[in-house]
Amino acid sequence: MVRQSLGRGWMVSAIALVLLVSATSAYGQAQGSLRGLVTDEVGKGVPEAEIVMTYIGDVDITVTLKTNIRGEFTRAGLRTGEWKMTATKGELTGSHKVRVMINELTRIATLIIKVPKNTGATDTSAMTAKEVEVRNKLMATMQAEFDAGVAAIAMSPDDAIAKLLLVAGQIPSCAICHAKIGDAHTKKDDQAAAEASYKEAIKLDPKLADPYAALAILYNQQKKFDDASAMSIKANELLGASATGGDPAALYNQGIILWNAGKFPEAKAEFEKVIKLDSTMAEAHFRLGMANLNLSQLPDAAKAFEDYLKIAPTGENAEMAKAILKQIK
């Protein structure tokens, strides 16, 4: 029987959870995704901040979006390469350059550091002009240290931790600093230290989604699937599930976690939600196909694999998708 030849031997381990995999678009242009947080100089999220993204390259592309009520934003389907981002809220403004990569969800934090006199998150009315000047220079220094710390995570996590700890020492409420420190520990494969940093970030700001999402990945790798699922659900909740139907990356995470726990119907439901929100996410189609396959829903599996191949004809799982389709048909 076809079912016997396509049984659980086709299951693909997804223990190494990927936040988001973006392959090529239908037009062949590589795409990536971006998630970040806009905060004021004391680490508080800035809601309804306008973000203007300008592509730095051979084409003229401008993307405009706004942060949610917690100062967070997510954007999928971006051209890969370097972008300049400018966030604005009234007289507050801040800029950040970021490189969007294929097969990655790029995660950044933009700290808005310009605070007009007497109107910022901290009352400066009792300060002298010199005190305000010194304070603003300090915040500019902290911004530079933060940016340098985040940039160092990939290549020099120890340096990143040192720089980010410096910022956290000067700005004790900087939850995103501890979240990024957790990312640096993760890069070093120090799971215990990473977990402690993510928990500290949550303690400082329980409404910051990033540390919950990071803990979901960590617990998934440790095969603590119930804990991973709880963290993933919380991350998706904070990313605005009620307003938008969910965040594709967080929902994809949840689907992978459920898959690893052997809960195929529940995993299928999550992958379907992802595709509804972002039909260009190739890996969601592939995982939906695998879920349907393990549920013996072969026509639905075939359609999902075909959709995957339309989006990513040379993708990481293209050969497997073709082999499965050949056996189904």
WOQUI-V80583 format. One record per pair of residues at least 24 apart in sequence whose C-alpha atoms are under 7 Angstrom apart, sorted by the first residue. I is the first residue (numbers start at 0). J is the second residue. D is the distance in Angstrom with one decimal. If there is no record, write none. Layout:
[[I;J;D] [I;J;D]]
This chain:
[[1;327;7.0] [2;295;6.8] [6;293;6.7] [7;293;6.5] [13;255;6.4] [13;259;6.5] [14;219;6.3] [14;220;5.5] [14;259;6.8] [15;220;6.1] [16;216;5.9] [16;252;6.9] [16;255;6.9] [18;104;6.3] [18;248;5.5] [18;252;6.0] [19;103;5.9] [19;104;5.3] [19;248;5.3] [20;102;4.5] [20;103;5.7] [20;280;6.8] [20;282;6.1] [21;101;6.0] [21;102;5.0] [21;103;6.8] [21;280;5.5] [21;281;6.4] [22;101;6.5] [22;102;6.2] [22;281;6.1] [22;311;5.8] [22;314;6.8] [23;310;6.2] [23;311;5.7] [24;279;6.7] [24;310;5.7] [25;309;6.9] [25;310;5.5] [29;78;6.2] [29;79;6.1] [29;101;6.4] [30;76;5.3] [30;77;5.2] [30;78;4.8] [30;79;5.4] [30;101;5.7] [31;75;6.4] [31;76;5.7] [31;77;5.2] [31;78;6.4] [31;79;5.8] [31;99;5.8] [31;100;5.5] [31;101;4.8] [31;102;6.6] [31;103;6.4] [31;104;6.6] [32;74;5.7] [32;75;4.2] [32;76;5.9] [32;77;5.8] [32;99;6.7] [32;103;7.0] [32;104;5.0] [32;105;6.1] [33;73;5.7] [33;74;5.3] [33;75;6.3] [33;99;7.0] [33;104;5.6] [33;105;4.8] [33;106;5.9] [34;72;5.7] [34;73;4.4] [34;74;6.5] [34;105;6.2] [34;106;4.9] [34;107;6.4] [35;71;5.8] [35;72;5.5] [35;73;6.6] [35;106;5.6] [35;107;4.7] [35;108;4.9] [36;70;5.6] [36;71;4.4] [36;72;6.3] [36;107;6.9] [36;108;4.7] [36;109;6.0] [37;70;5.1] [37;71;6.3] [37;108;6.2] [37;109;4.9] [37;110;5.8] [37;111;6.7] [38;70;6.6] [38;109;6.6] [38;110;5.0] [38;111;5.7] [39;110;6.0] [39;111;4.8] [39;112;6.1] [40;110;6.4] [40;111;5.9] [40;112;4.9] [40;138;6.8] [41;170;6.2] [41;172;6.4] [41;173;6.5] [42;172;6.1] [42;173;4.7] [42;174;6.7] [44;69;5.3] [44;70;4.4] [45;69;6.4] [45;70;4.4] [46;70;4.4] [48;86;6.3] [48;87;5.5] [48;88;4.8] [49;86;5.6] [49;87;5.2] [49;88;6.5] [50;84;6.6] [50;85;5.6] [50;86;4.4] [50;87;6.5] [51;84;5.7] [51;85;5.3] [51;86;6.5] [52;82;6.3] [52;83;5.6] [52;84;4.5] [52;85;6.6] [53;82;5.5] [53;83;5.2] [53;84;6.5] [54;81;6.3] [54;82;4.5] [54;83;6.4] [55;81;5.5] [55;82;5.4] [55;83;6.9] [90;115;6.8] [110;142;6.7] [112;138;6.3] [112;139;6.6] [141;166;5.7] [149;179;6.8] [152;183;5.2] [156;183;4.9] [156;186;6.6] [156;187;6.8] [159;183;6.6] [172;203;6.2] [174;200;4.4] [174;203;5.4] [174;204;5.9] [175;200;6.5] [178;210;5.6] [206;237;6.4] [208;234;4.8] [208;237;5.6] [208;238;6.4] [219;256;6.4] [224;256;6.2] [224;260;6.3] [227;256;6.8] [228;253;6.1] [228;256;6.2] [247;273;4.9] [247;276;6.4] [247;277;6.7] [251;283;6.9] [263;290;5.6] [266;290;7.0] [279;310;6.7] [281;307;5.2] [281;310;5.9] [281;311;6.3] [297;327;6.9]]
